């Protein structure tokens, strides 16, 4: 069975590139452009006894940020692995992400090979 991945990112080009790359690697991918939509999709799957195998979320998004999304998911008791993507990470943010329940993060810009390496580590 294919691994299911949800990607939340407000940058359309980045969202498309990540989704395309993951689909070519055989993953089932869904995309959303903000944290609120991601939260709704995750909760919808959760209530239907289906969960994503991985959430990839940008941290800086309008409305519900990636960090707020992670906090909401964890508060709901959902333990889906999370990869955070950011162009603004520092030591404080790294600690905050880990404390919130994020398993891994990657800094923009990144190569698709680096991206796939992070995905593989989280899903294996």
N, C-alpha and C positions, 0 to 999 in steps of 0.2 A: 504494500500500500504506500502511495506517495506521501511524503511528509508535507503537511500544510503550513504555510507561512503567511503571516499578515504583515504588510509593510505600511507604515504610516509616515508620510513625508509630504510637506507642502510644496516642495520643488518638483514640478512635473517632470522635468528632464531626468532628474536623479531617480525619481520613483519609477519611471519607465525603464531606465537602464538597469536598475537593480532587479526589477520584475523580469525583464527579458533575460538577464543573466541567469537568474534562478530557474526560470522555466526551461531554459536550455540544459540545465543540469538535472532536470527531471522532477523538480519540486512543483507542487500545486501552490499557486501564489494568488493572493487577493491583495488589492491595494486600496488605500484611502488617503485623502489629502489633509486630514487633521486628526487630532487626538480624540475629539468627541465621537467622530464616526468610528474610530478604531475601538473605543470603549464599547460602543453599542454593538459592533460586530462580535467582539470578544464575549460580551455578556449573552448575546443571542446564541452563539455556539455553545457556551457553557450551559445554558438552560436547556439546550437540546442534547445534552450529554456528548457533545463533540467539542474538542478543544484544538486550538492551533498548537502545532509542535514548536513554533517559534514566533515571537513578535520582534520585528525590527522597527524601531521608532526613532525619528529625528527628535532631538531635544528641543530645539527652537522652532515652535510652530505657533501660529496665532490661535487664540482661544486656549484650549487645553494643551499645555506643554507636554513634552515627552515624559518629564519627571512626574508631573501630576498624573499622567496616564498610568505610569508604573505604580505609583502610590495607590491609585484607585483599584487597579487590578489586584494588587497584593492584599488590600483591605477586604476585597471580595473573596479572598481565599484561593485565588487562581495562581498556580505555580508555573505557568508557561515560561520557558526560558526567554530571556530578553536580551537583544543586542541593541544598544543605544548608539546613535550616530550624532556626532556633533562637530562643529567647527570651532567651538568656544570652550573646550574642556580645560580645566585647571585642577590642581590637587583637591581643592574644596569640592568641586563638582564631581570628581571621581569618587571621593568618599561618600558624597550624598547619593550618587547612583548605586553604589554597592550597598549602602545602608538601606536604600529603598527596595532592594531585591533584584537589581539588574545584574546579570551574570557577566556581561562583557560589554565593551564599548570600542568604537573605532572612530578615529579623528578624520575629518574631511581635510583635504582631499585624500582619497584612497584609491588604490588600483582594484580592479575587479578580482584579480587573483588574491589579493589581501582580504577582500570582502568574503570570497568563497572559503578561504582558510578559516576565518572566524565562524562562518556558518557551519562548516564541517565539524569544528571542535565542539560547538554547542549541540549539534544534533547526533553526535556519535558517542 
